[in-house]
């Protein structure tokens, strides 16, 4: 029997649950208990959990199983820094041809409806290097809980995104770089409050 499709289904379901914030930071994830309501045995669930651990969305502990990460200030600071670095490198690799800009979904109808993950995906899509897109997509998944927490900690986020959209739309790389640096530095300044909000979610 091929467990591949079953493991893929378990992965899809578990990733949605992880990204939605359904599990608490530090919560143990038991393969058997997770698979039971899906009618999936523990083995393909365990395989799916290993994939999620490889993506940095959950943690494995030697001989102790799988856990949701308990975000630390240092870890989150490093992740914000890495996200900023990849975005800045992606901008330096933008194609000069405006036809290479993201497709029909750009620009968004309203910055108020825009999420940071979408904007950063569009920034990375303009890069000639596809690895930038993959890295930003991975970072966005790993920053999902932090971005939910930011809404309780950082005021005026919609204005930040609107300014980023304007710089992106105009193709003003210098301004976009400045704004992206400011965006990430602001979150690092509030890192303790963001980590606290994640733990309370």
Residue pairs with C-beta under 8 A, 6 or more apart in sequence:
3 43
3 44
3 47
6 40
6 41
6 44
7 44
7 45
7 47
7 48
8 48
9 38
9 40
9 44
10 34
10 35
10 38
10 40
10 44
10 45
10 47
10 48
11 47
11 48
11 51
11 52
13 38
14 34
14 45
14 48
14 49
14 52
15 52
15 57
17 23
18 52
18 57
18 58
18 68
19 57
19 141
19 144
21 144
21 145
21 148
21 201
23 29
23 68
24 68
25 68
25 69
25 70
25 71
25 145
25 198
25 199
26 67
26 68
26 69
26 70
27 67
27 68
28 65
28 66
28 67
29 49
29 58
29 65
29 66
29 67
29 68
30 65
30 66
31 42
31 43
31 45
31 46
31 49
31 65
31 66
32 42
32 45
34 45
34 49
35 41
35 42
35 44
35 45
38 45
49 58
49 60
49 66
50 60
52 58
53 59
53 60
53 66
55 138
55 141
55 142
56 138
56 141
56 142
57 69
57 141
57 142
58 66
58 67
58 68
58 69
59 66
59 67
59 68
59 69
60 66
60 67
61 67
69 75
70 199
71 145
71 146
71 195
71 198
71 199
72 195
73 191
73 192
73 195
76 146
76 191
76 194
76 195
77 188
77 191
79 139
79 142
79 143
79 146
80 143
80 146
80 184
80 187
80 188
80 191
81 184
81 188
82 139
83 120
83 136
83 139
83 143
83 184
84 180
84 181
84 183
84 184
86 124
86 132
86 135
86 136
86 139
87 120
87 123
87 124
87 136
87 180
88 177
88 180
88 181
89 127
89 132
90 123
90 124
90 126
90 127
90 129
90 132
90 136
91 123
91 126
91 127
91 173
91 176
91 177
91 180
92 173
93 127
93 128
93 129
93 132
94 100
94 126
94 127
94 128
94 173
95 126
95 127
95 128
98 171
100 126
100 128
101 126
102 122
102 125
102 126
105 122
106 122
106 169
107 165
107 168
107 169
108 114
108 118
108 165
111 158
111 161
111 162
111 165
112 158
112 162
114 161
114 165
115 147
116 140
116 147
116 157
116 161
116 183
117 140
117 143
117 144
117 147
119 161
119 164
119 165
119 168
120 136
120 139
120 140
121 133
121 136
121 137
121 140
122 168
123 136
123 168
123 176
123 180
124 132
124 133
124 135
124 136
124 137
125 133
127 133
145 198
145 201
146 187
146 194
146 198
148 198
148 201
149 194
149 195
149 197
149 198
149 201
150 157
150 187
150 190
150 194
150 197
151 157
152 197
153 190
153 193
153 194
153 197
154 186
154 187
154 190
160 179
160 182
160 183
160 186
163 179
164 176
164 179
164 180
164 183
167 175
167 176
167 179
168 176
187 194
